[in-house]
Amino acid sequence: MKKKNLYVISVLGEDRPGLVAGLTRVLAKASANIIDIDQSVLRGLFAMFMVVDYSDTIITSSEINSALFDRAKELNTTIEIKPYSEYISKELPQEAKNHMIVTLLGKDKPGVIYIFSNLFCSLGVNIERIRMIARGELIVMEFLVDTRDVRLKDQLQETAERVDMDIVFQSKDIFNGAKRMVVFDMDKTLVDVEIIDEIARVAGVETEVKKITESAMQGDIEFKDALRRRVKLLKGLPVGILEEIADNIKLTSGAEDLILTLKDLGYKTALISGGFSFFTEKLREKFDIDYAFGNELVVKNGKLTGEVKEPIIDAKEKREILIKIAKMENLTMDEIIAIGDGANDRYMIDDVGLGIAFNPKGVLKKFADGVITQKNIAGILYCLGDYREKVLKDEKYKLL
């Protein structure tokens, strides 16, 4: 195999139209092949890095470089050209790499980049790119890293919690692949309350129900048993009370904008809840959600009987429902994002391309690709791969 004659070319200057075309025209005329390129604009400063192969050029390397220096001067930019061998002696084969995208979200604070770059260093993880993709009340940074360290996810989550930031961890292939559906849990995810606790408050059994709810969310009680026990305590409650509660339920702050944006981007949406179909249907109608599933309360003579219809939607049933929806929509599981908060969401979160633990109970973090808290819910838009670029470029999607 013919040895390549590689050069690294870096360019800096004040941004304006025509810089890329002006410089790459010199390379094209010389038949130099650009094999890698990265160009960005940072606060009005143009920066471009290229790896260029001079092996089959029609003029000498010196002549190409001289032409590049002349052109850079005309364009009022600074250029540096060095042989690739001065930077690296042996290139790591692309197939040997295991690229991951780590997205960091939260309030800006001094030392954040150091904290995470130091963590990567301590684990022997190579950072190949850092990109600031949003700045304002919420900052969003992406790290492209090469790693096979199974400890990385746990270490990242622990560090993010310590500095009060959220983090999402995806393989590069999954990140770059199209996502076409977002599936939400309802209670304490899409809406900001546990609805059964609100029903229990009206029924005068709030303390008993909350205790069972919390144990179920932590995974200490099997969900079906917990639901039956809680619903039994609601026996005799007039169904009209459910209407009053539904009228006063509020979505989690930022959730409505998120749903509207996802719909505008062309996503399918679904609501799969271990809560009650009375409320999932109300939300489906109000926000034009494509699919909604919940457990059905038994009503007789206008009152709750204290029973719930079978089969009960638990963690396994949530996964089965999700698989059925995916088949109907002709989707792979990698094309789906799932967002939930408790143990009942664990299989749904674990099976999809991107599983987000939202304000999670501890058990769910083990299954999720990342953790996002309520204050950063709109940040999910920055984890959408190709769609993320559309969100960044179009003013109408500026939720943050």
C-alpha positions, 0 to 999 in steps of 0.5 A, a space after each residue: 500500500 502506498 504510504 500517505 503524505 499527510 499534512 495538518 493544516 490549521 486556520 484562525 481568523 475573523 469569520 466571514 463568508 468565503 473562507 472555507 471555499 477560498 482555502 480549499 480551492 487551493 487544495 482542489 487545484 493541486 489535487 490534494 485530498 482532504 481526508 478529515 476536516 473540522 470547522 467551527 465559529 466561536 464568538 465570531 472567531 473562525 477555526 478550521 482544522 484539516 488533515 490533507 493527503 498530498 500523495 497524488 498532488 500535481 505540484 510539490 508539497 512546498 508549492 501547495 504550502 506556499 500557495 496556501 500561505 499566500 491565500 491565507 494572507 489575502 483572506 486575513 487569516 493565520 495558517 499553520 501547516 505541519 507534517 502529520 508525523 510531527 503530531 502522531 507517530 501511529 494513527 489508531 485504526 478507526 475500527 478499534 475505537 469505541 466512540 461515546 457521546 457524553 452530553 452535560 447539562 446544567 447551570 454554568 460554573 467555573 471548573 466544570 470542564 476541568 472536573 470532567 476532563 480530569 475524570 476522563 483522564 483518571 479513567 484513561 479515557 481519551 477526549 477527541 472533541 469538546 463542543 459547547 452547543 448551548 449557553 445561557 441559563 442552561 449550558 450544554 456541552 458534548 464530549 466525544 470520547 473513546 472508551 471501553 471502561 465499564 465504570 465510566 457511566 457510574 462515575 459520570 453520574 456520580 460526578 454530575 450529581 456532585 456538581 448539580 448537573 445532568 448527564 446523558 451517555 450514548 454510543 456515537 452510533 445510537 446518537 447519530 441514528 434517527 429517533 422517531 418516537 418519544 415515550 413518556 411515563 405520566 406520574 412525576 414525569 409528564 405531570 408533576 404529581 403522583 395522581 393516585 396520591 391526589 385522589 387519596 388526599 380527597 378520599 382521606 387516605 393520603 398517608 396510607 397511599 403515599 407510603 405504598 406509592 413510595 415503596 413501589 417506586 423504590 422497587 420494594 413492593 411488587 407494582 401490581 400488589 401495590 396498585 391493588 392495595 392502593 386502589 382498594 383504599 379508594 373504594 366508594 369515591 365518586 367518579 366526579 372527583 376524578 374529573 375535578 382532579 384532571 381539570 387541575 393537574 399541571 404538566 411538569 414545567 417545560 413538558 408542554 413546550 417539549 411535547 409541542 416541539 417534538 410534534 413539530 419535529 415530526 416525532 410520534 409521542 406515546 404515554 405509557 403509565 402505570 397510573 390510570 387511563 382516565 387521566 392518560 386519555 385526558 392528556 392524549 386528547 389535550 396534547 394530541 399524543 399519538 398513543 396513551 395507555 393506563 390502568 382502568 379503574 372499575 366504576 359502578 353506579 358512579 363510584 369506584 369499586 376499589 378494583 382495577 381491571 386486569 391485566 395491570 400495566 406494570 414494568 413488563 407490560 409497559 415493555 410489551 406495549 412499547 414493542 407493540 407500538 414499535 411494530 405498528 409504527 415500523 420502528 426499531 427500539 433504537 429509534 425510540 426515546 423513553 422517559 420515566 422516573 421509577 422502578 416501573 419504567 426500568 424495562 422500557 428505559 433499558 430497551 430503547 435507543 435512549 432511556 432517560 431517568 427523569 428526577 429518578 428514584 435510585 433504582 432506575 439510574 442503573 437502567 438509564 442512559 442518562 439522568 435529567 432533572 426537572 429544571 433541565 427537561 427541555 435539554 432532552 432536545 439537545 440529545 436528539 442526534 441529527 434533529 439536535 442540529 435543527 433545534 440549534 439552528 432554528 429560532 423557533 425551537 429556542 426553548 432555553 
